[in-house]
Amino acid sequence: MKDTSSSDKTEDIEIRLLLEALYFRYHYDFRAYAMASVKRRLRQARDKLGFATFSAMQERLLHDPSMLSDLLGHLTVQVSEMFRDPTYFKAIRERVIPHLRTYPSLKIWIAGCSGGEELYSFVILFREEGLEQRTLFYATDISPEALAAAEAGIFGLDRIQLFTENHRNSGGKTSLSDYYTAAYGKASFDKSLRQNVVFSDHSLVTDAAFAEMHFISCRNVLIYFDRPLQDRAIGLFSESLTRHGFLGLGAKENLRFSVHAPAFKDFVPNERIYQRRLG
């Protein structure tokens, strides 16, 4: 009879060693991610890629760099939608934009931009509010494939109806169809939306803060981190924001238990939008 307890312990050891190999060989650090989520994704990767064990995955990863993109594709969450949680974007439009109008130039950071859905949502919103031309958008992710997809700005037409409804419910002032061309089952968003965008590889786990930002949106990323790593990321955001700058988190995320909570005050609590304090 198989010893399930012993098997689970062996698997845990293999997973820890695999994550160490990923970090020391390629400098991608998932060691402080929530382990339950990492295990689930690694099991899916192991089965889909056809490995019998995590040890076999580790050996291939160390000696075959081409496997890195496949593994990152499983470890990083690339599921989003344009104007996701429309009330969040409506709050930005109605509550945050009036403050941002007072600045001659703006910097916006979309941290964990995935395939670009949230980035394009921000650019379109800022264009509708007349702020796009004075704004520089930073779109960052740890996945090269995600950044490439975001820069391409092409989405399946089957997703556009949801994107359109979200845009309308967020208080959109134009038609979403004004921003894309449809052909061959795809919607290609206009390249002018990327004219003020900087796409960059950035890890909240290992990299430093960006220059002074006026708004940082990092939604549904922190839920995959353990508490120390959440604190590190929030500390980065605190360092990166201008005085009175804004931070937007996901619906299931908050600053309540962070050591950096005193650096922020609630701005639109229901939408998880916070403002940097002066001190």
WOGI-V802889 format. One record per residue. SS is DSSP state (H for helix, E for strand, - for the rest). PSI is psi in radians with two decimals (* if undefined). Layout:
SS|PSI, SS|PSI
This chain:
-|2.37, -|2.33, -|1.73, H|-0.70, H|-0.79, H|-0.69, H|-0.73, H|-0.70, H|-0.70, H|-0.74, H|-0.73, H|-0.74, H|-0.77, H|-0.73, H|-0.75, H|-0.76, H|-0.64, H|-0.76, H|-0.63, H|-0.74, H|-0.73, H|-0.68, H|-0.90, H|-0.46, H|-0.67, H|-0.07, -|0.46, -|2.12, -|1.85, -|0.21, -|-0.40, -|0.20, E|2.75, -|2.10, H|-0.58, H|-0.73, H|-0.74, H|-0.76, H|-0.81, H|-0.77, H|-0.65, H|-0.61, H|-0.72, H|-0.71, H|-0.78, H|-0.81, H|-0.75, H|-0.64, H|-0.10, -|0.56, -|2.53, -|-0.57, -|2.87, H|-0.47, H|-0.68, H|-0.65, H|-0.73, H|-0.77, H|-0.80, H|-0.75, H|-0.71, H|-0.53, H|-0.13, -|1.60, -|-0.40, -|-0.30, H|-0.31, H|-0.82, H|-0.65, H|-0.76, H|-0.73, H|-0.60, H|-0.54, H|-0.59, H|-0.45, -|2.48, -|2.07, -|0.73, -|2.05, -|-3.05, -|2.73, -|2.41, -|0.66, -|2.37, -|1.29, H|-0.54, H|-0.44, H|-0.83, H|-0.54, H|-0.67, H|-0.67, H|-0.80, H|-0.77, H|-0.53, H|-0.67, H|-0.75, H|-0.74, H|-0.59, H|-0.72, H|-0.46, -|-0.37, -|-0.13, -|2.44, -|-0.48, -|2.71, E|2.61, E|2.22, E|2.30, E|2.07, E|1.75, E|2.16, -|1.01, -|-0.17, -|-2.35, -|0.09, -|0.00, H|-0.79, H|-0.64, H|-0.91, H|-0.56, H|-0.79, H|-0.76, H|-0.75, H|-0.76, H|-0.79, H|-0.56, H|-0.76, H|-0.50, -|0.08, -|0.36, -|-0.07, H|-0.75, H|-0.34, H|0.22, E|2.40, E|2.16, E|2.28, E|2.10, E|2.03, E|2.65, E|2.81, -|-0.20, -|2.05, H|-0.62, H|-0.69, H|-0.76, H|-0.69, H|-0.72, H|-0.70, H|-0.72, H|-0.52, H|-0.66, -|0.66, E|2.23, E|2.70, E|2.44, H|-0.47, H|-0.24, H|-0.25, H|-0.59, H|-0.78, H|-0.77, H|-0.73, H|-0.76, H|-0.75, H|-0.78, H|-0.80, H|-0.77, H|-0.29, -|-0.02, -|0.35, -|2.41, -|-0.03, -|-3.04, -|2.36, H|-0.51, H|-0.25, H|-0.28, H|0.00, E|2.82, E|2.28, E|2.34, E|2.44, -|0.70, -|0.17, E|2.66, E|2.04, E|2.00, E|2.51, -|2.38, H|-0.36, H|-0.40, H|-0.28, H|0.07, -|-0.45, -|0.47, E|2.35, E|2.06, E|2.28, E|2.47, E|2.14, -|2.33, -|2.22, -|-0.23, -|-0.67, -|-0.34, -|2.91, -|3.08, -|2.71, -|3.08, -|3.03, -|2.11, E|2.62, E|-0.45, E|2.30, E|2.19, E|2.04, E|1.61, -|2.37, -|0.61, -|-0.81, H|-0.43, H|-0.29, H|-0.02, E|2.68, -|3.03, H|-0.81, H|-0.66, H|-0.60, H|-0.76, H|-0.68, H|-0.80, H|-0.79, H|-0.60, H|-0.71, H|-0.77, H|-0.72, H|-0.75, H|-0.55, H|-0.39, E|2.53, E|2.90, E|2.31, E|0.21, E|2.93, E|2.57, E|2.25, E|2.26, E|3.06, -|2.91, -|-0.46, -|0.23, -|2.62, -|3.03, -|0.08, -|-0.74, -|0.15, -|2.54, -|-0.29, -|0.08, H|-0.68, H|-0.30, H|-0.16, E|2.76, E|2.64, E|2.38, E|-0.96, E|1.49, H|-0.74, H|-0.43, H|0.16, -|0.76, E|2.19, E|2.78, E|2.39, E|2.30, -|2.92, -|-0.71, -|*
